Amino acid sequence: MKQIQIGLLMETSGVKFGTSGARGLVEAMTDEICYSYTTAFLQHLEQHGELARGSAVAIAGDLRPSTGRIIAACAAAIADQGYQLINCGRIASPAIACYGLQRGIPSLMVTGSHIPDDRNGIKFNKACGEILKEDEQGIRIQQITIPADKFTAGGELATPYPLPAVQQDASRHYLQRYLDFFPANCLTGKRIGLYEHSSVLRDAMYEVLVSLGAAVTRLGRTDAFTQVDTEAIRPEDIRLARQWAREHDFDCIVSADGDGDRPLISDKQGNWLRGDVAGILCARYFGAHTIATPVSSNSAVEKSGYFSRVIRTRIGSPYVIAAMNQALAAGADPVVGYEANGGFLTGSDIQWENHTLKALPTRDAVIVILGVILLARQKNRTIADLLKQLPQRFTASDRIKDFPAELSRSRLAWLYPDDFELARSRVQGLFGAHFGDVADIDSTDGLRVTFDSGDVLHLRPSGNAPELRCYNEAGSPQQVEAMQKTCMTILGDWKTG
């Protein structure tokens, strides 16, 4: 038998927990590592009385090339630990999480979300929802035992694991979630372009929109994996949306990232909304009172006055979920959350007439798309009109690739030492000539700098890839784009300097 300490394995393999699940290079995510992490997850649940031997565990995945192999390795671990495996096939992250919540069982989603297809990952869900940071620590401290002959010297399963047939229950349940809540004709008269690319949500999204009465044109479907990052939209996706808007009379164009938990929605002209702005509109449509959202989200959420309370968190859905849970425990209702990437979480059930949309405390794209479109219909406005009614705060984000996390942390640690006045001086020296005097520095997650002008610069290492992310906020589209361009130049020099 072979004993493995998971924390040590994470350090030596490079496959670590990021902002959402374990992520790493495909070549590093060997069958043995994926099997080990899954075993540790199940063992953690057992130790806390959240899973009994013989129970069911569900698994699903996205459409990237490495996903099938990783699903098989995780499935082998589930079967070897004595659990009933439910193979839900290729469905969206919120769909598998929703199914697990409905059945009261754990689930796994094999996905790298929006990151390039040379990487992948595993999201772990307990019966009550996503694992939180304390669960990550619980998994990390596990020591597991596996048969010595289970894997080859290269880390492959010695005997391939044959997956059971795909069950459609999870896919149907997710679809029905929205069809049971919204009136069948609520999108009648809406013309919608659906940018499908390689999102695992594409077919379910089409069914939802058509079933609710929309006329949908399917666009840009591909078999090759496409990296669509809703926080750093590719120039080609910006061009495509505007081109499709010119060619068709759409009310909007919609899409999602690879695993379907981050939305994209455009106005009539094909201009993509920022995810945190879409989150504000969605929360308004559903009548939320309390909002949990990371520090990187647009400050229009506070300035709008739409909500009773806004709770700012670190970046990552586990932090948003923890904040929602705390608000619910204090008696707040309804409570929702969203991230700058647009992923929307519901901490409370949502009521409409005699219909209930059950809480889904994990990122979802469909709810945002429906919420924004229906808010525009409810207010008899276009999506562009809704944006004009918001406080005029504009955001932009980008990233410096191939910027190792260790380098990002050391650079930020130099910028923000324990001495606040020294930190102010260093930030002022690097950025002040371009953006003015520093008014405040927030180190909740990375480094968020507010200048006297009200403009904002936020730097943080990515939790999913070796990238340094840069977020900006300003009072006009021109100013925020100029800020972004300047920051990327400075950070590019910072990387090599």
VEXKEBA-436381 format. One record per residue (C-alpha): residue in three letters; residue number from 0; x, y, z. Coordinates in steps of 0.001 Angstrom, whole numbers, plus 500000, padded with zeros to 6 digits. Layout:
BEGIN
{ALA NUM {X Y Z}},
...
This chain:
BEGIN
{MET 0 {500000 500000 500000}},
{LYS 1 {501096 503574 499353}},
{GLN 2 {500481 506442 501761}},
{ILE 3 {500088 510005 500482}},
{GLN 4 {499936 513264 502441}},
{ILE 5 {497711 515571 500367}},
{GLY 6 {499243 518860 501484}},
{LEU 7 {502695 517683 500470}},
{LEU 8 {501319 516359 497177}},
{MET 9 {499822 519768 496423}},
{GLU 10 {503162 521450 496975}},
{THR 11 {505192 518992 494898}},
{SER 12 {502681 518580 492041}},
{GLY 13 {501697 522220 491595}},
{VAL 14 {498006 521225 491555}},
{LYS 15 {496658 523456 494314}},
{PHE 16 {493457 525051 495503}},
{GLY 17 {492738 528363 493795}},
{THR 18 {489733 530653 494101}},
{SER 19 {487433 527793 493093}},
{GLY 20 {488615 524194 493385}},
{ALA 21 {491942 522545 492636}},
{ARG 22 {493629 523644 489410}},
{GLY 23 {496809 522813 487566}},
{LEU 24 {498504 521998 484286}},
{VAL 25 {496955 519004 482531}},
{GLU 26 {500286 517217 482498}},
{ALA 27 {500518 517682 486272}},
{MET 28 {496963 516427 486857}},
{THR 29 {497849 512764 486500}},
{ASP 30 {495301 510025 487186}},
{GLU 31 {497018 509361 490500}},
{ILE 32 {496775 512974 491650}},
{CYS 33 {493114 513326 490642}},
{TYR 34 {492314 509977 492306}},
{SER 35 {494160 511070 495459}},
{TYR 36 {492411 514436 495735}},
{THR 37 {489012 512808 495250}},
{THR 38 {489783 510196 497898}},
{ALA 39 {490877 512949 500302}},
{PHE 40 {487647 514894 499639}},
{LEU 41 {485513 511836 500422}},
{GLN 42 {487601 511013 503474}},
{HIS 43 {487181 514583 504749}},
{LEU 44 {483392 514308 504414}},
{GLU 45 {483395 510939 506212}},
{GLN 46 {485374 512346 509140}},
{HIS 47 {482846 515141 509577}},
{GLY 48 {479820 512861 509379}},
{GLU 49 {478709 514279 506045}},
{LEU 50 {478931 511060 504041}},
{ALA 51 {478095 507433 504779}},
{ARG 52 {479571 504462 502924}},
{GLY 53 {477314 503304 500110}},
{SER 54 {475909 506787 499481}},
{ALA 55 {475723 508305 496005}},
{VAL 56 {478285 510771 494626}},
{ALA 57 {477687 512599 491325}},
{ILE 58 {480284 513698 488775}},
{ALA 59 {480240 515821 485609}},
{GLY 60 {482649 517789 483429}},
{ASP 61 {483158 520447 480785}},
{LEU 62 {484141 520048 477123}},
{ARG 63 {487913 520518 477241}},
{PRO 64 {489987 517613 475833}},
{SER 65 {491487 516409 479141}},
{THR 66 {488195 516313 481051}},
{GLY 67 {487167 512755 480124}},
{ARG 68 {490384 511226 481446}},
{ILE 69 {490173 513177 484700}},
{ILE 70 {486517 512231 485196}},
{ALA 71 {487493 508560 484875}},
{ALA 72 {490280 508924 487481}},
{CYS 73 {487968 510689 489955}},
{ALA 74 {485214 508151 489278}},
{ALA 75 {487598 505289 490036}},
{ALA 76 {488311 506838 493436}},
{ILE 77 {484585 507211 494163}},
{ALA 78 {483931 503566 493277}},
{ASP 79 {486985 502272 495165}},
{GLN 80 {485843 504089 498315}},
{GLY 81 {482562 502201 498175}},
{TYR 82 {480220 504885 496873}},
{GLN 83 {477526 504737 494219}},
{LEU 84 {478753 506749 491227}},
{ILE 85 {476265 508846 489243}},
{ASN 86 {477739 509911 485909}},
{CYS 87 {475961 513138 484897}},
{GLY 88 {477994 513632 481715}},
{ARG 89 {479006 516983 480282}},
{ILE 90 {476867 519604 481999}},
{ALA 91 {477427 523014 483582}},
{SER 92 {478953 523533 487027}},
{PRO 93 {475739 525051 488444}},
{ALA 94 {473757 522114 487034}},
{ILE 95 {475775 519456 488877}},
{ALA 96 {475807 521545 492075}},
{CYS 97 {472040 522075 491834}},
{TYR 98 {471496 518343 491385}},
{GLY 99 {473645 517536 494408}},
{LEU 100 {471745 520035 496547}},
{GLN 101 {468391 518645 495404}},
{ARG 102 {469405 515050 496183}},
{GLY 103 {471467 515874 499261}},
{ILE 104 {474645 514249 497887}},
{PRO 105 {478220 515403 497197}},
{SER 106 {479316 516116 493641}},
{LEU 107 {482439 516844 491615}},
{MET 108 {482824 518979 488524}},
{VAL 109 {485891 518496 486340}},
{THR 110 {486558 521866 484738}},
{GLY 111 {489184 524505 484222}},
{SER 112 {486404 527070 483794}},
{HIS 113 {487763 529929 481651}},
{ILE 114 {491497 529152 481788}},
{PRO 115 {493416 527738 478775}},
{ASP 116 {492926 524074 477872}},
{ASP 117 {496488 523186 478840}},
{ARG 118 {495063 523409 482375}},
{ASN 119 {492122 521818 484127}},
{GLY 120 {490665 521468 487593}},
{ILE 121 {488215 519803 489963}},
{LYS 122 {485450 521595 491860}},
{PHE 123 {484203 519808 494958}},
{ASN 124 {480654 520236 496298}},
{LYS 125 {479308 518921 499579}},
{ALA 126 {475667 517914 499915}},
{CYS 127 {474939 521461 501116}},
{GLY 128 {476934 523246 498408}},
{GLU 129 {480468 524290 497488}},
{ILE 130 {483324 523459 499791}},
{LEU 131 {484511 526474 501756}},
{LYS 132 {488025 527472 502803}},
{GLU 133 {487873 525405 505987}},
{ASP 134 {486987 522361 503866}},
{GLU 135 {489992 523018 501634}},
{GLN 136 {492155 522921 504740}},
{GLY 137 {490427 519718 505846}},
{ILE 138 {491190 518096 502499}},
{ARG 139 {494774 519335 502535}},
{ILE 140 {495557 517659 505877}},
{GLN 141 {494256 514243 504787}},
{GLN 142 {496579 511264 504583}},
{ILE 143 {495269 508586 502259}},
{THR 144 {496253 505023 501396}},
{ILE 145 {496039 503581 497889}},
{PRO 146 {497087 500216 496444}},
{ALA 147 {500724 500213 495361}},
{ASP 148 {499857 498738 491963}},
{LYS 149 {496928 501049 491235}},
{PHE 150 {498959 503324 488956}},
{THR 151 {501782 503028 486470}},
{ALA 152 {505122 504745 487014}},
{GLY 153 {503762 507639 484922}},
{GLY 154 {500759 508094 487199}},
{GLU 155 {498172 506518 484891}},
{LEU 156 {495531 504082 486088}},
{ALA 157 {497003 500593 485609}},
{THR 158 {493526 499352 484700}},
{PRO 159 {491317 501934 482957}},
{TYR 160 {488050 502607 484780}},
{PRO 161 {484922 502142 482616}},
{LEU 162 {482439 504902 483348}},
{PRO 163 {478794 503930 483806}},
{ALA 164 {476200 505261 481372}},
{VAL 165 {475350 508958 481600}},
{GLN 166 {472200 509724 483566}},
{GLN 167 {470192 512722 482369}},
{ASP 168 {468504 513555 485692}},
{ALA 169 {470883 516395 486589}},
{SER 170 {470565 518045 483178}},
{ARG 171 {466770 517798 483236}},
{HIS 172 {466542 519065 486808}},
{TYR 173 {468593 522177 486012}},
{LEU 174 {466518 522966 482933}},
{GLN 175 {463266 522454 484825}},
{ARG 176 {464456 524757 487610}},
{TYR 177 {463949 527752 485318}},
{LEU 178 {461024 526487 483263}},
{ASP 179 {458999 525857 486424}},
{PHE 180 {459749 529296 487870}},
{PHE 181 {459329 531638 484902}},
{PRO 182 {456148 531964 482779}},
{ALA 183 {456427 530038 479506}},
{ASN 184 {455947 533198 477417}},
{CYS 185 {458084 535640 479410}},
{LEU 186 {460649 536009 476577}},
{THR 187 {458148 536091 473708}},
{GLY 188 {459131 538736 471167}},
{LYS 189 {462791 538765 472256}},
{ARG 190 {465410 538110 469584}},
{ILE 191 {468558 536710 471177}},
{GLY 192 {471908 535695 469741}},
{LEU 193 {473506 532755 471568}},
{TYR 194 {477314 532677 471295}},
{GLU 195 {477888 528980 471932}},
{HIS 196 {481661 528478 471321}},
{SER 197 {482734 525504 473519}},
{SER 198 {480658 526292 476604}},
{VAL 199 {479189 523161 478185}},
{LEU 200 {476088 525285 478941}},
{ARG 201 {475289 526011 475286}},
{ASP 202 {472573 523395 474671}},
{ALA 203 {470860 523920 478027}},
{MET 204 {470930 527690 477512}},
{TYR 205 {469303 527280 474113}},
{GLU 206 {466539 525098 475565}},
{VAL 207 {465811 527533 478384}},
{LEU 208 {465613 530586 476112}},
{VAL 209 {463484 528892 473440}},
{SER 210 {461183 527265 475985}},
{LEU 211 {460516 530688 477514}},
{GLY 212 {459500 532069 474126}},
{ALA 213 {462627 533743 472708}},
{ALA 214 {463676 533575 469066}},
{VAL 215 {467268 532355 469345}},
{THR 216 {470025 532368 466725}},
{ARG 217 {472920 530031 467513}},
{LEU 218 {476340 531554 466805}},
{GLY 219 {480014 530582 466873}},
{ARG 220 {479725 526933 467922}},
{THR 221 {483058 525103 467912}},
{ASP 222 {484416 521688 468818}},
{ALA 223 {487809 523142 469772}},
{PHE 224 {487991 524539 473304}},
{THR 225 {487750 528337 473372}},
{GLN 226 {489086 530331 476300}},
{VAL 227 {486334 532810 477172}},
{ASP 228 {487160 534811 480301}},
{THR 229 {484276 537081 481304}},
{GLU 230 {486634 539313 483334}},
{ALA 231 {489139 539756 480507}},
{ILE 232 {487076 539483 477325}},
{ARG 233 {489149 538679 474260}},
{PRO 234 {489324 541380 471553}},
{GLU 235 {487990 538865 469022}},
{ASP 236 {484905 538252 471173}},
{ILE 237 {484308 541996 471395}},
{ARG 238 {484540 542252 467598}},
{LEU 239 {482313 539212 467027}},
{ALA 240 {479517 540508 469233}},
{ARG 241 {479458 543905 467547}},
{GLN 242 {479567 542271 464115}},
{TRP 243 {476642 539970 464950}},
{ALA 244 {474708 542927 466350}},
{ARG 245 {475141 544791 463061}},
{GLU 246 {474104 541776 460995}},
{HIS 247 {471044 540804 463067}},
{ASP 248 {468288 542658 464877}},
{PHE 249 {469044 541136 468298}},
{ASP 250 {467805 542540 471586}},
{CYS 251 {470995 541122 473083}},
{ILE 252 {473686 538464 472647}},
{VAL 253 {474353 536001 475452}},
{SER 254 {477039 533467 476288}},
{ALA 255 {478906 531840 479181}},
{ASP 256 {482382 530597 479994}},
{GLY 257 {483576 527017 479580}},
{ASP 258 {481722 525498 482537}},
{GLY 259 {478676 527741 482386}},
{ASP 260 {478897 529555 485707}},
{ARG 261 {479968 532983 484389}},
{PRO 262 {477642 534850 482001}},
{LEU 263 {478140 537217 479113}},
{ILE 264 {475285 539450 477999}},
{SER 265 {475388 542379 475593}},
{ASP 266 {473210 545348 474800}},
{LYS 267 {471512 545729 471427}},
{GLN 268 {474713 547103 469870}},
{GLY 269 {476739 544058 470904}},
{ASN 270 {478620 545727 473765}},
{TRP 271 {479307 543164 476498}},
{LEU 272 {478236 544190 480003}},
{ARG 273 {480770 543921 482778}},
{GLY 274 {479889 541000 485033}},
{ASP 275 {479559 543067 488199}},
{VAL 276 {477173 545500 486483}},
{ALA 277 {475066 542594 485225}},
{GLY 278 {475056 541324 488820}},
{ILE 279 {473579 544608 490069}},
{LEU 280 {470780 544460 487485}},
{CYS 281 {470043 540803 488220}},
{ALA 282 {469910 541431 491975}},
{ARG 283 {467551 544348 491379}},
{TYR 284 {465189 542219 489294}},
{PHE 285 {464953 539561 492010}},
{GLY 286 {464390 542122 494779}},
{ALA 287 {467479 541345 496842}},
{HIS 288 {467989 543240 500085}},
{THR 289 {471505 542087 501015}},
{ILE 290 {474372 541676 498552}},
{ALA 291 {477688 539877 499119}},
{THR 292 {480324 540695 496522}},
{PRO 293 {484139 540853 496388}},
{VAL 294 {486174 544017 496805}},
{SER 295 {486913 543997 493064}},
{SER 296 {483276 544613 492076}},
{ASN 297 {482027 547938 490718}},
{SER 298 {481160 550467 493453}},
{ALA 299 {477922 551345 491637}},
{VAL 300 {476327 548621 493794}},
{GLU 301 {476608 550892 496860}},
{LYS 302 {476033 554142 494998}},
{SER 303 {472818 552882 493340}},
{GLY 304 {470888 552759 496617}},
{TYR 305 {468988 549683 495406}},
{PHE 306 {470027 547474 498320}},
{SER 307 {469825 547652 502107}},
{ARG 308 {473308 546248 502697}},
{VAL 309 {476394 545436 500647}},
{ILE 310 {479022 543117 502171}},
{ARG 311 {482488 543216 500597}},
{THR 312 {484561 540018 500631}},
{ARG 313 {487810 538570 499369}},
{ILE 314 {487742 537286 495796}},
{GLY 315 {486391 533761 495305}},
{SER 316 {482990 532145 495669}},
{PRO 317 {483843 530489 499038}},
{TYR 318 {484189 533950 500590}},
{VAL 319 {480969 535194 498998}},
{ILE 320 {479118 532099 500244}},
{ALA 321 {480507 532523 503759}},
{ALA 322 {479303 536143 503796}},
{MET 323 {475852 535120 502557}},
{ASN 324 {475646 532456 505260}},
{GLN 325 {476540 534992 507934}},
{ALA 326 {473901 537397 506646}},
{LEU 327 {471269 534666 506629}},
{ALA 328 {472208 533631 510162}},
{ALA 329 {471663 537255 511235}},
{GLY 330 {468158 537191 509765}},
{ALA 331 {468718 538968 506443}},
{ASP 332 {466456 537938 503539}},
{PRO 333 {466586 537793 500594}},
{VAL 334 {470357 537433 500279}},
{VAL 335 {472274 537056 497006}},
{GLY 336 {475874 537332 495891}},
{TYR 337 {477769 537936 492695}},
{GLU 338 {481353 538216 491522}},
{ALA 339 {483093 540567 489120}},
{ASN 340 {483096 537721 486592}},
{GLY 341 {479269 537844 486597}},
{GLY 342 {478653 534543 488379}},
{PHE 343 {475508 534961 490523}},
{LEU 344 {474704 533079 493735}},
{THR 345 {471394 532918 495603}},
{GLY 346 {471573 532404 499353}},
{SER 347 {467799 532607 499786}},
{ASP 348 {464833 531081 497997}},
{ILE 349 {463254 533579 495589}},
{GLN 350 {459455 533846 495589}},
{TRP 351 {457282 534984 492676}},
{GLU 352 {453526 534607 492965}},
{ASN 353 {453105 530910 493813}},
{HIS 354 {456491 529877 492404}},
{THR 355 {459766 529320 494259}},
{LEU 356 {463268 529389 492836}},
{LYS 357 {465291 527398 495349}},
{ALA 358 {468512 528879 496648}},
{LEU 359 {471583 527915 494618}},
{PRO 360 {474679 529152 496498}},
{THR 361 {477103 528614 493643}},
{ARG 362 {477940 530713 490582}},
{ASP 363 {475323 530514 487846}},
{ALA 364 {475119 532170 484421}},
{VAL 365 {471522 531438 483362}},
{ILE 366 {469951 533392 486220}},
{VAL 367 {471897 536533 485285}},
{ILE 368 {470944 536385 481633}},
{LEU 369 {467256 535908 482437}},
{GLY 370 {467308 538511 485205}},
{VAL 371 {468827 541259 483029}},
{ILE 372 {466561 540589 480039}},
{LEU 373 {463441 540460 482202}},
{LEU 374 {464380 543591 484157}},
{ALA 375 {464596 545457 480838}},
{ARG 376 {461153 544103 479880}},
{GLN 377 {459700 544923 483295}},
{LYS 378 {460953 548524 483139}},
{ASN 379 {460098 548860 479417}},
{ARG 380 {463696 549840 478759}},
{THR 381 {466561 548546 476668}},
{ILE 382 {469556 547023 478411}},
{ALA 383 {471556 550121 477446}},
{ASP 384 {468895 552276 479166}},
{LEU 385 {469269 550232 482372}},
{LEU 386 {473002 550891 482348}},
{LYS 387 {472444 554642 481954}},
{GLN 388 {470258 554626 485098}},
{LEU 389 {473127 553265 487194}},
{PRO 390 {475733 555513 488811}},
{GLN 391 {478298 556032 486096}},
{ARG 392 {481200 553952 487318}},
{PHE 393 {483096 552017 484673}},
{THR 394 {485462 549099 485139}},
{ALA 395 {488069 547301 483079}},
{SER 396 {490299 544362 483834}},
{ASP 397 {493184 542516 482259}},
{ARG 398 {496057 540287 483274}},
{ILE 399 {499777 539861 482781}},
{LYS 400 {500274 536233 481763}},
{ASP 401 {503173 534020 482827}},
{PHE 402 {503515 536006 486050}},
{PRO 403 {504179 533383 488758}},
{ALA 404 {502160 533709 491969}},
{GLU 405 {505349 533904 494044}},
{LEU 406 {506576 536870 492001}},
{SER 407 {503159 538574 492267}},
{ARG 408 {503122 538167 496035}},
{SER 409 {506674 539453 496462}},
{ARG 410 {505975 542503 494281}},
{LEU 411 {502785 543316 496209}},
{ALA 412 {504490 542720 499557}},
{TRP 413 {507110 545296 498590}},
{LEU 414 {504387 547751 497560}},
{TYR 415 {502432 547260 500771}},
{PRO 416 {504706 546670 503784}},
{ASP 417 {503368 546912 507354}},
{ASP 418 {504156 550642 507424}},
{PHE 419 {501135 552350 505811}},
{GLU 420 {502916 555631 505065}},
{LEU 421 {505757 553748 503392}},
{ALA 422 {503169 551820 501359}},
{ARG 423 {501465 555069 500328}},
{SER 424 {504849 556482 499276}},
{ARG 425 {505729 553417 497189}},
{VAL 426 {502323 553236 495482}},
{GLN 427 {502504 556983 494859}},
{GLY 428 {505954 556592 493334}},
{LEU 429 {504825 553856 490957}},
{PHE 430 {501401 555154 489909}},
{GLY 431 {500972 558705 491261}},
{ALA 432 {502358 560490 488229}},
{HIS 433 {499612 558896 486144}},
{PHE 434 {496621 558796 488517}},
{GLY 435 {497179 561463 491189}},
{ASP 436 {497448 561296 494964}},
{VAL 437 {496664 558102 496878}},
{ALA 438 {493607 558448 499157}},
{ASP 439 {493311 554907 500518}},
{ILE 440 {494795 551416 500265}},
{ASP 441 {492766 548266 500981}},
{SER 442 {494603 544938 501392}},
{THR 443 {491516 542724 501831}},
{ASP 444 {492571 540771 498735}},
{GLY 445 {495659 541866 496886}},
{LEU 446 {496078 545644 496801}},
{ARG 447 {493155 547974 496049}},
{VAL 448 {494187 551628 495734}},
{THR 449 {491725 554528 495647}},
{PHE 450 {493062 557848 494379}},
{ASP 451 {491776 561322 495326}},
{SER 452 {489930 561446 491996}},
{GLY 453 {487872 558391 493003}},
{ASP 454 {489634 556243 490403}},
{VAL 455 {490541 552750 491585}},
{LEU 456 {493433 550379 490845}},
{HIS 457 {493293 546811 492187}},
{LEU 458 {496127 544291 491796}},
{ARG 459 {496053 540653 492869}},
{PRO 460 {497611 537318 491868}},
{SER 461 {495184 535020 490068}},
{GLY 462 {494023 532076 492156}},
{ASN 463 {493740 529869 489066}},
{ALA 464 {496763 530554 486868}},
{PRO 465 {500227 532189 486924}},
{GLU 466 {498833 535637 486165}},
{LEU 467 {498778 539033 487830}},
{ARG 468 {495282 540480 487506}},
{CYS 469 {494630 544190 487239}},
{TYR 470 {491214 545796 487810}},
{ASN 471 {490455 549477 487266}},
{GLU 472 {487441 551699 487981}},
{ALA 473 {486833 555271 486853}},
{GLY 474 {484053 557726 486034}},
{SER 475 {484083 557318 482249}},
{PRO 476 {484791 554556 479712}},
{GLN 477 {487613 556609 478226}},
{GLN 478 {489287 557170 481591}},
{VAL 479 {489095 553544 482686}},
{GLU 480 {490483 552308 479372}},
{ALA 481 {493334 554810 479609}},
{MET 482 {494014 553660 483185}},
{GLN 483 {494024 550032 482097}},
{LYS 484 {496440 550669 479246}},
{THR 485 {498811 552617 481494}},
{CYS 486 {498669 549970 484232}},
{MET 487 {499426 547149 481839}},
{THR 488 {502490 549007 480574}},
{ILE 489 {503742 549646 484112}},
{LEU 490 {503073 546061 485206}},
{GLY 491 {504759 544655 482103}},
{ASP 492 {507906 546564 483055}},
{TRP 493 {507397 545494 486684}},
{LYS 494 {507450 541830 485643}},
{THR 495 {510782 542085 483851}},
{GLY 496 {512356 544699 486121}},
